């Protein structure tokens, strides 16, 4: 019989989730240490069958309980690090594919900040640059959780970063807000250096030149397609967004490049009459043109950061028949024409 684990309490928030693909490395790390999914589930207070077959998603608090339970059942003080080392290409699902289509590490980190929530609601990434130093910080949504959560995130980034860079990354100075409670040698093996503990934040500092490091074999031609798909999924799960607005936004993004974003065609796709669609949007405090402009503007800003896309390409991807129409619309949204915006942004 599985013994009860001493797991730190985590406030339940069922709206915050972790995808099944993000959960998989935890199960892999546990299995490699002889811990079966049923035993892991029981120790975390879940039904024994909850983890097999792999669920589509799991609440974020349950995921954190599983991390702590895995560490205790496996008697592994570095369980979080070992979970991060089990990260695979598919761990981050759609947003992982977006990263693999990025031109360089800097763009991949930008997309991480935008799409991280498609993999989990455990926390958010933040990247800043000051002179020759870049700083990556991960802000946990569960600051009272055990150290395995943060350590799994940073080890996962290290592992996936090697996939992106096609080899070993330069050593970064990693800092953790929690105390150092385990063997330092294992941290040095994973990160290449000894982290700083009891720091003000969970972060990593590295040479800003790394941001320009190309992603080998990146198929940047796939980026617009993958990014539109990610935007669609993100719009569907934005907290507080009325379902009708999220649905219209997703349908618009799905049809932009095919020039099928008129009210009538979107209404037909949603199995509504145009009048009913307008009424539902109005009741949600929105309008069809407003949702359309918002979707186009969000995508346009991202496309303009991609130097391989010409203004004509971007106009096409956004459903404009003429580049001049895109230029006029963008100037209305941003106050400057797209060329000037691109120059300033890059």
C-alpha positions in Angstrom: 0.0 0.0 0.0 1.3 3.4 -0.9 2.2 5.5 2.1 0.7 9.0 2.4 3.0 11.8 1.3 3.7 15.0 3.2 2.7 17.4 0.4 2.6 21.1 1.0 -0.9 22.5 0.7 -1.6 24.3 -2.7 -4.7 26.5 -3.1 -7.1 24.8 -5.6 -7.9 26.7 -8.8 -9.6 24.3 -11.2 -9.5 27.0 -14.0 -5.7 26.8 -14.2 -4.7 23.7 -16.1 -1.7 21.7 -17.3 -1.9 19.9 -20.6 -1.4 16.1 -20.8 1.7 16.6 -23.0 3.2 18.8 -20.3 2.3 16.2 -17.6 4.1 13.4 -19.5 7.7 14.2 -18.5 6.6 14.0 -14.8 5.2 10.5 -15.4 8.3 9.5 -17.3 10.6 10.7 -14.5 8.5 8.8 -12.0 8.4 5.6 -14.0 12.2 5.7 -14.5 12.4 5.6 -10.7 10.0 2.7 -10.3 6.9 4.8 -9.4 3.8 3.6 -11.2 1.1 6.1 -12.3 -1.6 4.6 -10.0 0.7 4.9 -6.9 1.7 8.4 -7.9 -2.0 9.4 -8.3 -3.0 7.9 -4.9 -0.1 9.7 -3.1 -1.3 13.0 -4.6 -4.9 12.4 -3.5 -6.2 11.5 -6.9 -8.1 8.4 -8.1 -5.7 5.6 -9.1 -6.9 5.6 -12.7 -6.6 9.4 -13.1 -3.3 9.3 -14.9 -3.8 6.3 -17.2 -4.7 6.8 -20.0 -2.9 10.2 -20.1 -5.6 12.9 -19.5 -6.0 15.8 -21.9 -5.4 18.1 -19.0 -5.1 18.3 -15.3 -5.6 21.1 -12.8 -2.4 23.0 -12.0 -2.7 22.3 -8.2 -3.0 18.6 -8.9 0.1 18.7 -11.1 2.1 20.4 -8.3 0.9 17.7 -5.8 2.1 15.0 -8.2 5.5 16.7 -8.4 5.9 16.6 -4.6 4.5 13.0 -4.4 6.9 11.8 -7.1 9.9 13.3 -5.3 8.9 11.6 -2.0 7.9 8.2 -3.5 11.1 8.1 -5.6 13.2 9.4 -2.7 14.6 11.8 -5.2 15.7 15.2 -3.8 16.2 16.4 -7.4 13.0 15.1 -8.9 12.1 18.5 -10.4 15.4 18.7 -12.3 14.9 15.1 -13.6 11.3 15.9 -14.7 12.7 18.9 -16.7 15.3 16.6 -18.3 12.5 14.3 -19.6 11.0 17.2 -21.7 10.6 16.1 -25.3 9.8 17.9 -28.5 6.0 17.5 -28.0 6.0 18.6 -24.3 4.9 22.1 -25.2 2.4 21.0 -27.8 1.4 23.8 -30.3 3.5 26.4 -28.8 6.5 24.1 -29.0 6.0 23.8 -32.7 5.9 27.6 -33.0 9.3 27.8 -31.2 10.8 25.3 -33.7 9.7 27.6 -36.5 11.4 30.7 -35.0 14.4 32.2 -36.7 16.5 32.7 -33.5 16.5 32.2 -29.8 15.3 35.7 -29.1 12.2 35.2 -31.2 11.6 31.8 -29.4 11.7 33.5 -26.0 9.2 36.2 -27.3 6.8 33.5 -28.4 7.3 31.7 -25.0 6.0 34.8 -23.3 3.1 34.9 -25.6 2.0 31.2 -25.7 3.3 29.6 -22.6 -0.3 29.4 -21.3 -1.1 26.9 -24.1 1.0 24.3 -22.2 0.3 25.2 -18.6 -1.0 27.9 -16.2 1.7 27.3 -13.6 3.4 30.7 -14.2 4.6 33.2 -16.8 7.9 34.0 -18.4 9.5 37.4 -18.7 12.6 38.4 -20.7 14.4 41.7 -20.4 17.7 43.0 -21.9 20.1 45.5 -20.2 23.2 46.2 -22.2 25.1 43.0 -22.9 23.1 41.0 -20.4 19.7 39.3 -21.0 17.6 38.1 -18.1 14.9 35.4 -18.1 12.6 35.3 -15.1 9.8 32.8 -14.4 7.1 34.2 -12.1 5.2 31.3 -10.5 1.4 31.5 -10.1 2.0 29.2 -7.0 4.8 30.9 -5.0 4.1 28.7 -2.0 4.6 25.5 -4.0 7.7 23.3 -3.3 11.0 23.9 -5.1 10.4 21.0 -7.5 8.0 23.1 -9.6 10.4 25.9 -10.3 13.4 23.5 -10.8 11.4 21.4 -13.3 10.5 24.6 -15.3 14.2 25.7 -15.5 15.6 22.3 -16.3 12.9 21.9 -19.0 13.9 25.2 -20.5 17.5 24.1 -20.5 16.6 20.8 -22.2 14.3 22.3 -24.8 16.8 25.1 -25.4 19.4 22.6 -26.5 16.9 21.2 -29.0 16.4 24.7 -30.4 20.1 25.6 -30.5 21.1 22.2 -31.8 23.8 21.7 -29.1 25.0 22.8 -25.7 24.0 26.4 -24.7 26.4 28.8 -23.0 26.3 28.6 -19.2 23.8 31.0 -17.6 23.8 32.2 -14.0 20.6 30.6 -12.5 19.1 32.0 -9.4 16.3 30.5 -7.3 14.1 32.1 -4.7 14.0 29.0 -2.5 16.8 27.6 -0.3 19.4 25.1 -1.5 18.3 21.9 0.1 20.0 19.2 -2.0 23.3 18.1 -3.5 24.9 21.0 -5.5 26.7 18.6 -7.8 23.4 17.6 -9.5 22.5 21.3 -10.1 26.0 21.8 -11.7 25.5 18.8 -13.9 22.1 20.1 -15.2 22.9 23.8 -15.5 26.6 23.9 -15.9 27.1 26.0 -12.8 26.0 26.2 -9.2 22.8 28.3 -8.8 22.3 31.1 -6.4 19.7 30.3 -3.7 17.5 32.5 -1.5 17.6 35.0 -4.4 14.9 37.7 -4.9 13.5 35.9 -8.0 13.7 32.8 -10.1 15.8 33.8 -13.0 18.7 33.2 -15.4 21.1 35.8 -16.7 23.1 35.2 -19.9 25.0 37.0 -22.7 22.4 38.9 -24.7 24.3 37.8 -27.9 22.6 34.4 -27.4 19.3 36.0 -28.4 20.7 36.2 -32.0 21.7 32.6 -32.1 19.8 31.0 -35.1 17.5 28.0 -34.6 19.1 25.4 -36.9 16.8 23.8 -39.5 13.9 26.1 -38.5 11.2 26.1 -41.2 10.3 29.8 -40.9 7.8 29.4 -43.8 5.6 27.4 -41.3 5.7 30.1 -38.7 2.6 32.1 -39.9 0.5 29.0 -40.1 1.5 27.7 -36.6 1.3 31.2 -35.1 -2.3 31.7 -36.4 -3.2 28.3 -34.9 -1.6 29.3 -31.6 -3.5 32.6 -31.6 -6.7 30.8 -32.2 -6.2 28.5 -29.2 -5.1 31.4 -27.1 -8.2 33.4 -27.9 -10.4 30.5 -27.0 -9.0 30.3 -23.5 -8.5 34.0 -22.6 -10.0 34.4 -19.1 -13.1 36.5 -19.0 -13.5 36.6 -22.8 -17.2 35.9 -23.7 -17.5 32.6 -25.6 -19.0 34.3 -28.7 -16.1 36.8 -28.9 -13.5 34.0 -28.6 -15.4 31.9 -31.1 -15.6 34.7 -33.7 -11.9 35.6 -33.2 -10.9 32.0 -33.7 -13.0 31.7 -36.9 -11.6 34.9 -38.2 -8.0 33.9 -37.7 -8.8 30.5 -39.3 -10.1 32.2 -42.4 -7.9 35.3 -42.8 -5.5 34.1 -45.5 -8.4 32.7 -47.5 -10.2 36.1 -47.5 -13.3 34.6 -45.9 -13.7 37.0 -43.0 -17.0 38.8 -43.9 -19.7 38.8 -41.4 -21.9 36.4 -43.4 -19.2 33.8 -44.0 -18.1 33.8 -40.3 -21.8 33.6 -39.2 -22.3 30.6 -41.5 -19.2 28.8 -40.1 -20.6 29.3 -36.5 -24.0 28.1 -37.7 -25.7 31.4 -36.9 -27.5 34.0 -39.0 -25.6 37.3 -39.5 -28.2 39.1 -37.5 -28.0 36.7 -34.6 -24.2 36.9 -34.6 -24.3 40.7 -34.5 -26.8 40.6 -31.6 -24.7 38.1 -29.6 -21.6 40.2 -30.1 -23.4 43.4 -29.1 -24.7 41.7 -25.9 -21.0 40.8 -25.2 -20.0 44.5 -25.6 -18.2 43.8 -28.9 -18.7 44.3 -32.7 -17.7 42.1 -35.6 -15.5 44.8 -37.1 -13.8 45.4 -33.7 -13.0 41.7 -33.3 -11.7 41.5 -36.9 -9.5 44.6 -36.4 -8.2 43.3 -33.1 -7.2 40.0 -34.6 -5.6 41.5 -37.6 -3.6 44.1 -35.5 -2.3 41.4 -33.1 -1.1 39.2 -35.9 0.3 42.2 -37.9 2.5 43.2 -35.0 4.0 39.7 -34.8 4.4 39.3 -38.5 6.2 42.7 -38.8 8.8 41.3 -36.4 9.7 38.6 -38.9 12.1 40.2 -41.4 11.6 37.3 -43.9 7.9 38.4 -44.4 7.4 41.3 -46.9 4.6 43.8 -46.4 2.9 42.2 -49.4 3.2 38.8 -47.7 1.7 40.2 -44.5 -1.2 41.9 -46.3 -2.0 38.5 -47.9 -1.8 36.6 -44.6 -4.2 39.1 -43.0 -6.7 38.8 -45.8 -6.1 42.0 -47.7 -6.3 42.0 -51.4 -4.0 45.1 -51.7 -0.9 46.1 -49.7 -2.2 49.6 -49.6 -5.4 48.6 -47.8 -3.2 46.9 -45.1 -1.0 50.0 -44.8 -4.0 52.3 -44.4 -5.6 50.0 -41.7 -2.4 49.6 -39.8 -1.8 53.3 -39.6 -5.3 53.7 -38.2 -4.5 51.2 -35.4 -0.9 52.1 -34.6 -0.6 55.7 -35.6 2.4 54.9 -37.9 2.7 53.0 -41.2 3.8 49.3 -40.9 7.3 50.0 -42.3 8.0 52.6 -39.6 6.6 50.3 -36.9 8.8 47.5 -38.1 11.9 49.6 -38.1 11.2 50.8 -34.5 10.3 47.3 -33.3 13.4 45.6 -34.7 
